[in-house]
Amino acid sequence: MTIEDMGVGFSRLQIELEHKHLSPYLAIQGGVYSALIDAAAYWAVYAELPEQAGLITMDVNVNNLASIKEGTIVATGRRIKVGRSICLADVAVEDTNGRILSQGTSKLLVTQGLQPITQIAQLAGTSLPPKFL
């Protein structure tokens, strides 16, 4: 999963499908859509949060609309609401031809000092996108 673009109120992530993303029936496993929707929602609200705020997923709703066996899938996340304690984002997952594969929402709890981005960067051992504000 890679972050292709992000800014205030939006994100775009993509995955190049591999065999490990497929079910035994050789179609995408539904959990791939769920993970992509949750991640795109996170990055869609990330730029509007205070520097040391963290986010914890409260729930993810996923509507699987079509399957795919190979290629690249793209998730576009859009902020619906960023509140002091709860954030909500909508995500559409499409193939590279614009065919919608899945749609979902993610509700995230804002936490001050719990799972801040700096801690995630230390654990991941990689750099993460800077704040935009």
C-alpha positions as a Python dict, from the first residue, in 0.01 Angstrom:
ca = {
    (1, 'M'): (0, 0, 0),
    (2, 'T'): (140, 338, -97),
    (3, 'I'): (23, 693, -40),
    (4, 'E'): (-2, 851, -384),
    (5, 'D'): (-139, 1190, -280),
    (6, 'M'): (-280, 1358, 28),
    (7, 'G'): (-372, 1697, 159),
    (8, 'V'): (-621, 1871, 381),
    (9, 'G'): (-939, 1664, 362),
    (10, 'F'): (-833, 1401, 109),
    (11, 'S'): (-599, 1112, 41),
    (12, 'R'): (-528, 871, -243),
    (13, 'L'): (-368, 533, -175),
    (14, 'Q'): (-307, 240, -404),
    (15, 'I'): (-217, -126, -398),
    (16, 'E'): (-72, -331, -681),
    (17, 'L'): (-251, -664, -635),
    (18, 'E'): (-35, -968, -574),
    (19, 'H'): (-120, -1332, -512),
    (20, 'K'): (-114, -1269, -135),
    (21, 'H'): (-415, -1033, -173),
    (22, 'L'): (-634, -1303, -329),
    (23, 'S'): (-876, -1550, -175),
    (24, 'P'): (-854, -1924, -248),
    (25, 'Y'): (-1096, -1851, -535),
    (26, 'L'): (-833, -1620, -691),
    (27, 'A'): (-1030, -1297, -644),
    (28, 'I'): (-945, -1013, -408),
    (29, 'Q'): (-997, -1095, -42),
    (30, 'G'): (-1250, -855, 113),
    (31, 'G'): (-1014, -763, 395),
    (32, 'V'): (-792, -584, 142),
    (33, 'Y'): (-1075, -341, 69),
    (34, 'S'): (-1134, -293, 442),
    (35, 'A'): (-768, -219, 517),
    (36, 'L'): (-743, 20, 224),
    (37, 'I'): (-1061, 205, 325),
    (38, 'D'): (-944, 239, 684),
    (39, 'A'): (-600, 367, 582),
    (40, 'A'): (-735, 614, 325),
    (41, 'A'): (-981, 749, 583),
    (42, 'Y'): (-698, 797, 835),
    (43, 'W'): (-485, 996, 592),
    (44, 'A'): (-786, 1201, 472),
    (45, 'V'): (-833, 1349, 822),
    (46, 'Y'): (-470, 1343, 939),
    (47, 'A'): (-366, 1690, 818),
    (48, 'E'): (-639, 1865, 1017),
    (49, 'L'): (-539, 1726, 1356),
    (50, 'P'): (-313, 1880, 1619),
    (51, 'E'): (50, 1769, 1595),
    (52, 'Q'): (48, 1515, 1878),
    (53, 'A'): (-303, 1381, 1821),
    (54, 'G'): (-350, 1018, 1736),
    (55, 'L'): (-637, 834, 1571),
    (56, 'I'): (-794, 503, 1668),
    (57, 'T'): (-1046, 336, 1439),
    (58, 'M'): (-1386, 303, 1602),
    (59, 'D'): (-1555, 129, 1311),
    (60, 'V'): (-1522, 66, 940),
    (61, 'N'): (-1819, 4, 713),
    (62, 'V'): (-1736, -163, 383),
    (63, 'N'): (-1961, -222, 83),
    (64, 'N'): (-1797, -469, -155),
    (65, 'L'): (-1942, -392, -497),
    (66, 'A'): (-1721, -577, -744),
    (67, 'S'): (-1427, -813, -747),
    (68, 'I'): (-1092, -791, -919),
    (69, 'K'): (-815, -1046, -974),
    (70, 'E'): (-520, -838, -1089),
    (71, 'G'): (-398, -486, -1147),
    (72, 'T'): (-388, -174, -937),
    (73, 'I'): (-665, -54, -708),
    (74, 'V'): (-691, 306, -591),
    (75, 'A'): (-867, 434, -278),
    (76, 'T'): (-971, 798, -261),
    (77, 'G'): (-1056, 919, 88),
    (78, 'R'): (-1255, 1235, 161),
    (79, 'R'): (-1309, 1394, 497),
    (80, 'I'): (-1674, 1420, 594),
    (81, 'K'): (-1621, 1567, 943),
    (82, 'V'): (-1328, 1640, 1169),
    (83, 'G'): (-1441, 1704, 1524),
    (84, 'R'): (-1259, 1744, 1854),
    (85, 'S'): (-1309, 1378, 1940),
    (86, 'I'): (-1459, 1200, 1636),
    (87, 'C'): (-1366, 1209, 1267),
    (88, 'L'): (-1555, 1054, 977),
    (89, 'A'): (-1431, 991, 624),
    (90, 'D'): (-1575, 834, 309),
    (91, 'V'): (-1362, 623, 75),
    (92, 'A'): (-1420, 493, -279),
    (93, 'V'): (-1203, 210, -411),
    (94, 'E'): (-1171, 185, -790),
    (95, 'D'): (-967, 8, -1052),
    (96, 'T'): (-751, 212, -1289),
    (97, 'N'): (-1043, 237, -1535),
    (98, 'G'): (-1260, 412, -1275),
    (99, 'R'): (-1483, 111, -1205),
    (100, 'I'): (-1597, 128, -843),
    (101, 'L'): (-1504, -186, -652),
    (102, 'S'): (-1585, -93, -295),
    (103, 'Q'): (-1713, 201, -92),
    (104, 'G'): (-1692, 257, 278),
    (105, 'T'): (-1668, 488, 573),
    (106, 'S'): (-1442, 493, 875),
    (107, 'K'): (-1513, 658, 1208),
    (108, 'L'): (-1198, 750, 1401),
    (109, 'L'): (-1147, 856, 1763),
    (110, 'V'): (-908, 1148, 1815),
    (111, 'T'): (-666, 1081, 2101),
    (112, 'Q'): (-424, 1334, 2247),
    (113, 'G'): (-84, 1177, 2309),
    (114, 'L'): (-205, 821, 2245),
    (115, 'Q'): (-66, 677, 1922),
    (116, 'P'): (63, 1011, 1787),
    (117, 'I'): (221, 1012, 1444),
    (118, 'T'): (570, 1058, 1590),
    (119, 'Q'): (534, 730, 1782),
    (120, 'I'): (411, 550, 1471),
    (121, 'A'): (710, 679, 1274),
    (122, 'Q'): (950, 552, 1541),
    (123, 'L'): (788, 208, 1548),
    (124, 'A'): (771, 182, 1169),
    (125, 'G'): (1131, 294, 1126),
    (126, 'T'): (1035, 511, 833),
    (127, 'S'): (948, 870, 766),
    (128, 'L'): (588, 972, 730),
    (129, 'P'): (427, 1270, 556),
    (130, 'P'): (467, 1604, 737),
    (131, 'K'): (174, 1804, 862),
    (132, 'F'): (16, 2032, 607),
    (133, 'L'): (-103, 2304, 846),
}
